[in-house]
C-alpha cells in the first residue's frame, strides 16, 4: 500500500498544477481537461499520427485531442472578432490579421510572458526518482541534484503554442454542456493578447459589429424574392435580404447594386464551418449544387458560366449513377472554387443576420452535412480508394502488368447530331476485357474500372497472364538483371 502513496501524491500534484495554470489565465476548467491540456507525454506529441518517441507511460491523455479542437475554435473566434473590428478592410487583410493572432509565434510569446511553460507536464512519474519537495534527500538516486536541476525540461516553441490551443479546447469542452462558449472566448483573449480580440464572452462579438449601410438599405423586389426562395429551401428567414444577396455576388461583379461581393462573408463562414467539420472545397461544391445555390450566383465572366455548367452536369450525372452512395462527390473533377465559396458565404450571412447565433450553423450542419459523414469508413484512403487508382495499383503491384488502357468515346444518336451517352472500355494487351456506359466519360471510366477490378481480382496472377497473354513481369525481370550487371575495373 505504501508504494501507491507517492503515485497518488504525484497525480494530485499534477491536478493542482493544472488548476494553477487556469488560475494564471483567469479560467475555470474541469481538472481532468486542464491536466490533459498541459500533458506532453512524448518527445513528438505534436507530430500527429506518428509513433511516439520516448513515451512517458502513466501520464494519462496528452494534449493532442484538445489542441485540434482549440485550433478550430481559435480560428473561428479570431475570424469573428476581425470581421467585426475591421468592417471596411479587404479579405486579404482579414487573413493577415488573423495569421498574426493565431500563429505559433504569437501564442508562444504570450505563453512566455505568462510563464506557462513551467506548468507543462512532460515527465511521467518514477518511483525511483520521486521525492517530496521541500525535504532534503540524504541518500539515493539524485542526491547531488538541486530542485531546479531535477525539474528542468526542454520544450519547443511549437509545443508551448500547442498547449495554448489545448487550453482553449479544454475551456470549450468545460462549458459547452451549458450551451455557451464563454470560457473558450475568454481563453482566446488571454492567449492571443491583442486588441483585435478583446472580448470576455460570446455576446460581446455582436456588440462589436456595426451594421454596414448596404445591409440596412431598402431591399429591392429581386432581393426580397431571393430571400423568400432561400427561406422556402433552407428554412431560415433573412431579416436583411441585401445581406443574403451579398453572399451570392462573385468578385468578378463587385458592388452589385451597391452590394459588396461575398469575400468577407466567405472568410467568416469558412471559420464557422471549420468549427463543425473540416471539409474540402470539392465536397462543398457538391453541397452547393445539391442546395441549388449555383442558380443564385451573380458573376460577370463567361469562363465561370461554362465551368459551373460543366460541373453541375457532371455532379448530377454522378449522383444519379451512384444509386444513393454518399461519397458520390469524390469521383468528379475539381469543381470551380466559387461554388464552395458561396456555401461558406451563405453561412457567414446567416450568422450575421441571426445576430451571431451559432445554433444556426449547427442546424445547417445537422441538416445538410452530417448525412454524408455518418459512415466515415467509406472515406478510408479517400484518393487511394478511387476505382481507377485501385485497378492500376492491383495490375502493377499484384500482377506486374503495365500494358493496359482505359478509354472512353462518345456515342451519338441515329441522326449523328447529339451525344446520347459515353462508352468506356478496359483493354489489356490489345484485348477488350470489359466495357461500361454512362452519361459522362468520367463516370463511364469509373464504372468500367469497377467492373475490370472485379474481373482481375477474381483470378490469380498466373491465370491473368495466361488468359490475356501478359508477359510484363518477365520483361521487368530481364531489365532488372541487365541493370544489375556491372563493369569490372
C-alpha angles and dihedrals in degrees: 000000000000089000090064095055097076091047092050093046091049091051093048089048090054091053091049091050090050091052090047087056089056092048089053089057095039093245134138109215132163109264095235092051093043091055092045090053094056098040118110106177101177142027091258105034088134092058101085122216094008125118107269117249119219093357113203104218124212096031095112123225118355126222097262098100095045092044091059092050093044092050090056093048092046090055092048096045095049091044092054092047095047090046088056102041095043104042096155099044124106122254090252092062089048089059093046094049092047092049090055090054101044101035118116091243093061094045091047094051092049091049091050092052090051092041092233091153091077091063098052113111110220103150126070124224116278120187090203096057100030117110130160113264117245094032121100114241107224101176136016141047111338095022092136096048125096123226090254093055094048093052099048119115135169118241128178126223092251093051092055091046090049091053089054090055090045090054088054089050091050091049090052095051091045093061104024093090089063090057097250139094099205097122091051090050089052090049092053091051091050095048104040092045096198138127087233087073111031106143131123102199141013097263089059091072093067090045087061093053120096115193110239121232094250091057094052097043121106112278120235125232090258092053093047090049090052091051091051092050091049091048091053092048101037104026095234122115115213116220089195111043092182089061089055091048089055089059090064101042110107119217088245086071105039120186096015100197091340092314118121123231123267099260098103093046090046090054089054097042093049092060093044092053093046088060089061102033135350099226132168128250087244091061094044091052089056089050090050091055093043089055092044093239091138089072092062099048113120114206143146107219130096090207092059090049094053094043092050093046092052093047094046090052092048096048091048090051092046093050091049093049093046093070094217100323109153096213095057091119093065096074099055126099120263106291127222108277093228090073094060090041094060092054089056093043090049089055090048090052093049091049093052095042091051090053093254096310104167092192087075089061089048090051092051090051094050093047103039110018113028093069091066093056105037088107106041093177091080088067095052109134087001101193094028090053094063110121094235092049092048092048093050092046093051093048096048101035104033102030103021094228119147102164102088137111140197112206135175133195135180122251118212130205123260092274090052092230104104134044108234100179145330130258121210126189135191115217131186123186092348095308124115105231101177143341141204139189131216143155092267135030092239093055091043090055091050092050094048090047090055091050093046092048090055091051099047094042092053093064131054119251095255092054091049089053093049095043097048100027095246116171097158093118091057092051089051092051092049090050092050091050091051091050091051092058109099134191118253116232 
